Amino acid sequence: MPLAPAITDLGQLKERPALARLLAWNPDAVEASKFDRDELTIVVKCPAIREACAILRDDRELQFSFLADITCVDWYPNEPRFDVVYHLLSIPRHERLRLKVRLAGNDPSLESITSVWPSANFFEREVYDLFGVRFSGHPNLRRIMMPEDWEGHPLRKDYPVEGYR
Amino acid sequence: MPQMFTPTPTLEATGPRTMTLNMGPQHPSTHGVLRLLLEIDGETIVRVMPDIGFLHTGIEKTCEAKFYQQAVPLTDRIDYLCPLTNNLCYVLAVERLLGLEIPPRAQWLRVMLNELTRINSHLVWLGTHALDIGAMSVFLYCFREREDVLRIFEMVSGQRMMTSYFRIGGLALEPPLGMFDAVRRFVNRFPSRVDEYENLLTANPIWLERTKKVAYLSPEDAIALGATGPTLRASGIDIDLRRDMPYTGYEKFKFKVPISHDGDVFARYIVRVQELRESNEIVRQTLEGVPEGPIKADAPKIVLPAREKMKTQMEALIYHFKIVTEGFPVPAGEVYQAVESPRGEMGYYVVSDGSPKPYRVHVRAPSFANLQALHTMCEGRLIADVVAAIGSIDIVLGEVDR
């Protein structure tokens, strides 16, 4: 089963319901999109993420009512350095969607989506703890895995695997 | 006066009538090293704040420094009650990145071992949950059957708990002679053993008193708080990834997905006990007609060659040497693979940059998300119900902290 090449052209993908919905709402909010290995990824501009999530959750057809996961990827030393990755699941339609926000390396921060899904609370705390990405509007943005007096953010690529000694 | 800095979170009482209580991390009913900060008004819970991270071992970071195959033993340690489910989820993610086709025999054996893992995990849950609530003997019965499952794991992989049996591209070894007979003996015996547990608990008035209408979670709250697996199904949401988004050949097997609409501790108990029976039926189906054939994919650059070939053919020796010393490159891309673990949706998000080491491995741990529902379950209830609630969401701290 050879891999099909990834589709990254917005024109070819705009028929996909989730992408069509976001483009109909605000075409400027969508930065890029990719369909690769049966998974659809939509890159959303940073200021639009909370509203984009709310629209996908409340849409009667799409029903992306479940937030499965939030995580982050560090592309150090490239810029934009961080990808914050959201995985949504539509329980009635058995479909997944990945949203991404790209963030610059100096002072990475974006809006929290805890007001859309309370379950984002722990996930955003984990991203903050291990990557140092700040979420504005989070009710309790504190370290969750590491002790509160820990220095540095261990999952960043410039943090050594053995730790600082 | 400078503020005192504390490395652990603290909870301040918010009213004149309330006080705070520290539960754990060393507490027999927190199933590991979970620390709960409780704000209580007399015996009534006002606030629950979980404090986690005591078992954080940086597995996601360590994976980035290993070859793809070397990360499999690390995934065992994430959820140590269902190591094979972790192995499966990780290898499926990497196989999708590679575009590998897995032979049917390997898929059947993966399903069989996964369902045995589910039985193993649910047995530990049932025993410890009953022990927390005060039914001591159930624990002994459950561990009797768990021993049989662990013996089967030992037969196939040489390990009782940290199995690492699945390989990228198939299985590590052909299962030994007598393994199918052992599984068949277990499958025939097991339903009567589940009856035994149910005799002890399901109609037991003390059990009902401690679990019915306790730690209620509404379907809306369950979705909003990210609960999955039996916790979500006990609140009436009918989703099971094995049936709805099948992977590794689950679409070939028939099974029911038990759900309940009560949303309390008893509902979660009933859902899991029925899952024990359904998993047993799936194992029975896998036993009938395991396909013959290879257990590894036909991909010489990824899968280690057979021992005989390695000793007789030069190409096989070269491939073996290269895979072991250099790993194998994986085409750039990203994959989120989710499977139904005994605790809920377990997801592995693997990002590749085209090198032989994963660029990023992230684990979506079901226990981590389910733990967020604890406050909603316990608010306004008694302290003793917190113990029942923790048991009912079946957390594994290795997975919460990773």
HADDOCK unambig.tbl for C-alpha pairs under 7 A between the chains (distance, minus, plus):
assign (segid A and resid 1 and name CA) (segid B and resid 99 and name CA) 5.95 0.50 0.50
assign (segid A and resid 1 and name CA) (segid B and resid 100 and name CA) 6.40 0.50 0.50
assign (segid A and resid 1 and name CA) (segid B and resid 101 and name CA) 6.22 0.50 0.50
assign (segid A and resid 2 and name CA) (segid B and resid 99 and name CA) 5.92 0.50 0.50
assign (segid A and resid 3 and name CA) (segid B and resid 99 and name CA) 5.49 0.50 0.50
assign (segid A and resid 66 and name CA) (segid B and resid 223 and name CA) 6.07 0.50 0.50
assign (segid A and resid 66 and name CA) (segid B and resid 226 and name CA) 6.92 0.50 0.50
assign (segid A and resid 67 and name CA) (segid B and resid 226 and name CA) 6.51 0.50 0.50
assign (segid A and resid 68 and name CA) (segid B and resid 226 and name CA) 6.78 0.50 0.50
assign (segid A and resid 69 and name CA) (segid B and resid 364 and name CA) 6.18 0.50 0.50
assign (segid A and resid 73 and name CA) (segid B and resid 360 and name CA) 6.76 0.50 0.50
assign (segid A and resid 91 and name CA) (segid B and resid 239 and name CA) 6.95 0.50 0.50
assign (segid A and resid 94 and name CA) (segid B and resid 244 and name CA) 6.49 0.50 0.50
assign (segid A and resid 94 and name CA) (segid B and resid 245 and name CA) 6.57 0.50 0.50
assign (segid A and resid 117 and name CA) (segid B and resid 224 and name CA) 5.47 0.50 0.50
assign (segid A and resid 118 and name CA) (segid B and resid 224 and name CA) 5.85 0.50 0.50
assign (segid A and resid 118 and name CA) (segid B and resid 225 and name CA) 5.57 0.50 0.50
assign (segid A and resid 119 and name CA) (segid B and resid 224 and name CA) 6.01 0.50 0.50
assign (segid A and resid 119 and name CA) (segid B and resid 225 and name CA) 4.22 0.50 0.50
assign (segid A and resid 119 and name CA) (segid B and resid 226 and name CA) 5.11 0.50 0.50
assign (segid A and resid 119 and name CA) (segid B and resid 372 and name CA) 6.89 0.50 0.50
assign (segid A and resid 144 and name CA) (segid B and resid 52 and name CA) 6.48 0.50 0.50
assign (segid A and resid 144 and name CA) (segid B and resid 53 and name CA) 6.37 0.50 0.50
assign (segid A and resid 145 and name CA) (segid B and resid 52 and name CA) 6.33 0.50 0.50
assign (segid A and resid 145 and name CA) (segid B and resid 53 and name CA) 4.03 0.50 0.50
assign (segid A and resid 145 and name CA) (segid B and resid 56 and name CA) 6.22 0.50 0.50
assign (segid A and resid 145 and name CA) (segid B and resid 401 and name CA) 6.51 0.50 0.50
assign (segid A and resid 146 and name CA) (segid B and resid 53 and name CA) 6.25 0.50 0.50
assign (segid A and resid 147 and name CA) (segid B and resid 7 and name CA) 5.43 0.50 0.50
assign (segid A and resid 147 and name CA) (segid B and resid 8 and name CA) 6.39 0.50 0.50
assign (segid A and resid 148 and name CA) (segid B and resid 7 and name CA) 4.77 0.50 0.50
assign (segid A and resid 148 and name CA) (segid B and resid 8 and name CA) 6.23 0.50 0.50
assign (segid A and resid 149 and name CA) (segid B and resid 7 and name CA) 5.48 0.50 0.50
assign (segid A and resid 155 and name CA) (segid B and resid 61 and name CA) 5.97 0.50 0.50
assign (segid A and resid 161 and name CA) (segid B and resid 61 and name CA) 6.64 0.50 0.50
assign (segid A and resid 161 and name CA) (segid B and resid 62 and name CA) 6.71 0.50 0.50
